[in-house]
Amino acid sequence: MIPFIGKVRETISRHHMLSLQDRVLAGVSGGADSTALLFALHELGYKLAVAHLNHGLRGTESDQDEQFVRDLANRLALPFFSQAAAIREAAGNVEAAGRQARRNFFESLARDHGFNKVALAHNREDRVETFLLHLMRGAGSEGLVSMAPVSGATVRPLIESSRPEIEAFLTELGQSWRTDRTNLDMSFARNRMRLEVLPRLTSLFNVQLPDSLTRTITLLEEEDHWMNGVAEVWLNEHPGVGLDVTELRALPPALVRRLIRLMLRRAGWDLTDVTFDHIEAVRGLLEDGKSGKSIQLPRRLVVRREFHRLGFSEAPQSAAEFAYDLSIPGMLRVPELGRVFSATFVSEPVDAQQAFSDAPTRVLVDASGLGSCVKIRSWKPGDYYKPAGWPAGKIKKLFQRARVPRSQRGRWPLFTTESAVIWVTSFPVSREFTPSADSKKIVAFEALEG
């Protein structure tokens, strides 16, 4: 066996990347790395298909790349998939836009054609370059160990192979590869790192720098994996919605940061654009006096402090104001809430216990001062309320006292007349409308599920 293929096989085995039963989609651009990946996996006997994204950034050369990869797949009798994509810059970053387009293409193919593994051709130098680029941006350990050998269904069989080893393997096979001239464009940070910075650091400080940094990355990766395990255990031992502020305050900051990131991941969000400053802003919600405050993160992520808990959610659409007339007697559905409200006359006498009932969904009201209908509407700042048995005051204060999350207040229904609040659902009826044994006309208002 050719030594290079043996090394790739060892990498696959060491990191438990692939089995011979896997259906593997190999991403092949036509460059040296992906061409070597394709031949190595084919020689090792894996069930392969070839995927190529034509990003169209180099005109005719891009089309020639596609034809080159198509010819390789035909030579090896492998299924071939290609797609043309118009790459648009993401925040001025063509590289990021290209990576996202490839990721979307590969995920779509894997889903539609039953591939359970996607093999990418990143090599040792790619990982070292990424490490240094992220280090210069101030990444934590998780960012520094990106481009892992295995990440979900994505595997990188060449991650322990060097660029010279890859090119020597292809030369030994007599196999050509395509050269992307944009890899020489010094306007790209990665090209500057590969062509200028890393060689200069190697010549000035350590001729074995790629090997040394690879060892550092491996150590960081193992420690990062261990710390993530600690965070997973902590979360599993503290179940519930969100995170308890008091408990977080007692933990080391490093663990709190990991718990925040893990909670966001568990909620289903990609943290690509979530920075250290974002996480620190979320940690700031643990301070005194932050209840009711929130932090807006990228991709409509919101972390909100509600009293002694941190909640993680998608940013809600602004609560739509609503106002409807409920006939007495009658029934009304409020579409904004997905709930039904009813008004019915009550004929039996009312005792004191019924009069001051604070049942959450039904109240009795003295209707002598009411007309033929009442209004059901959303809460507004400044609304004033006199709940029976409770101090009178603004409804905002009532919500705070009852610890109603701010995110829910705009959807809280009120029964009102033109000048007064009759009932805030889930609270006691207003003392102005509390029925007594002398009440001549009594109405039961009820809030029902939709």
Secondary structure as UniProt FT lines:
FT   HELIX           3..14
FT   TURN            15..16
FT   TURN            20..21
FT   STRAND          23..27
FT   HELIX           32..43
FT   TURN            44..45
FT   STRAND          47..54
FT   TURN            57..59
FT   HELIX           60..75
FT   TURN            76..77
FT   STRAND          80..84
FT   TURN            91..92
FT   HELIX           94..113
FT   STRAND          117..119
FT   HELIX           124..137
FT   HELIX           141..144
FT   STRAND          150..151
FT   TURN            152..153
FT   STRAND          154..155
FT   TURN            157..160
FT   HELIX           163..173
FT   HELIX           181..184
FT   TURN            186..187
FT   HELIX           189..192
FT   HELIX           193..197
FT   HELIX           198..205
FT   TURN            207..208
FT   HELIX           209..237
FT   STRAND          243..244
FT   HELIX           245..249
FT   HELIX           253..266
FT   TURN            267..268
FT   TURN            272..273
FT   HELIX           276..283
FT   HELIX           284..286
FT   TURN            288..289
FT   TURN            291..292
FT   STRAND          294..297
FT   HELIX           298..300
FT   STRAND          301..306
FT   TURN            307..308
FT   STRAND          309..314
FT   STRAND          323..327
FT   STRAND          330..334
FT   TURN            335..338
FT   STRAND          339..346
FT   HELIX           352..355
FT   STRAND          362..366
FT   TURN            368..369
FT   STRAND          373..378
FT   TURN            381..382
FT   STRAND          384..385
FT   TURN            388..389
FT   STRAND          393..394
FT   HELIX           395..402
FT   HELIX           406..409
FT   TURN            410..411
FT   STRAND          413..416
FT   STRAND          421..424
FT   TURN            425..426
FT   HELIX           431..433
FT   TURN            437..438
FT   STRAND          442..449
//
